[in-house]
């Protein structure tokens, strides 16, 4: 589904840059290490990173770079999955830093 969406976006907006972002840390499913449908969250993130190269998109690793971890999830996640206002602010800051960096290149 991601490949199809990226291809359609590239066709509709050929001059645009497309950014793929990994999910953030999950407090559920054993911190994302529990298999669901035969895959873990880490498996999905690795696949997303691979797709980034195949699809020639930009990529932000929110999982590793947002700073949301098992130790601080209560501070940044509203329900062990979705970022609260502090988590959204930190992720937004990360996205801004990447966009600023890419713009300067």
TAPE-V523866 format. One record per run of one state. SS is the DSSP state (H for helix, E for strand, L for the rest). FROM is the first residue (numbers start at 0). TO is the last residue. If there is no record, write none. Layout:
SS;FROM;TO + SS;FROM;TO
This chain:
L;0;0 + H;1;11 + L;12;17 + E;18;20 + L;21;27 + H;28;31 + L;32;34 + E;35;35 + L;36;37 + E;38;38 + L;39;39 + H;40;54 + L;55;56 + E;57;59 + L;60;60 + H;61;64 + L;65;71 + H;72;75 + E;76;76 + L;77;81 + E;82;82 + L;83;83 + H;84;103 + L;104;104
